[in-house]
Amino acid sequence: MTAPDPEPTAPPVAHLELKATLLLAAVLALLAAAVLYLLYARGAFEDTQRLLLVADDSEGVVVGMDLTFSGFPIGRVHAIELAPDGNARIVVDLPRKDAHWLRTSSVFTLTHGVVGGTALRAYTGLPDDPPLADGATRKVLVGDATAEIPRLVGELRTLAQHVDALMAPESPLAASLANLQRASARLAGPHGALGLLLGNDADAGRLASTIARSEALLARLDGLAARLDTLAAKADAQVFGSDGTMRDLRAAVARLDALLGDAQGTLRRVDGVLAQAQATADNLRTATDDPAALRAEVEASLHKLQHLIDEVNRKWPFARDTEIRLP
């Protein structure tokens, strides 16, 4: 039995210690670069200013928490301290490039949500105010949503009691719903809204009958108005038409005006004759020594007067007594 051949040994690595030293130095350099990068990313080499926030309770606040403005982080909690007066003092580092968002009128809040963690926020309402100084101390408004839960539970319990009282069978709401149901049933009845307004079917029927009679009366009035319009049109045609009575009336008036003019001329002539008769009577009283001449003059005047009266009777359409009685 023969012994196995010995395995061949690897050749020695040249400069093994030097290579190991270089590898270790490279790993340390990478670690140092990573640490420096993390410090740079965390703002360790950035110029900052200090802000002190005072709160009644710092529950939920941790070192490294962000201070947000409009949803963007502008600062980071550096430390949490207990002040001599018993309040919590939160030390915040603000980068100089973001510190201009905070003004002397800025408001800081610390809210504890029901779901989610604690949030530290800043609000600036007047951006034209002076910037916040380095090392300034501000009061923090704390809002805890969980503290409102007992009050909300009590209000919900009161609300449930009110709802139970409203939905009870003897409650006013139930009575109102019953009245509304009856009103809906009456509205869906044969008389509809009239039955709902009047309250009973008898009055609704009488009102419907009255409305129907009113409609019939209005129809008759419409017919009568149409007949009156026709009658007025006929009367207008008969009175003011081309062959109407108004034309004849105008002609009669014109003839009457002409006849009155003739009568006026005749009356003026009668006035002259009467004046001559008056003069004749005066001559008769004064000239009594010549009866034959006076009689001849009187007969001549009578003949003239008779002729004038005949002419008047011929022109004047009314009968007159033409007899003349001498004294």
Buried (B, 14 or more C-beta within 10 A) or exposed (E): EEEEEEEEEEEEEEEEEEEEEEEEEEEEEEEEEEEEEEEEEEBEEEEBBBBBBBBEEBEBBEEEBBBBBEEEEBBBBBEBEEEEEEBBBBBBBBBEEBBEBBBEBBEBBBBBEEEEEBBBBBEBEEEEEEBBEEEBEBEBBBEBEEEEEEEEEEEEEEEEEEEEEEEEEEEEEEEEEEEEEEEEEBBEBEBEEBBBEBEEBEBBBEBBEEEEEEEEEEEEEEEEEEEEEEEEEEEEEEEEEEEBEEEEEEEEEEEEEEEEEEBEEBEEEBEEBEEEBEEBEEEBEEEEEEEEEBEEBBEEBBEEBEEBBEEBEEEBEEEEEEEEEEE
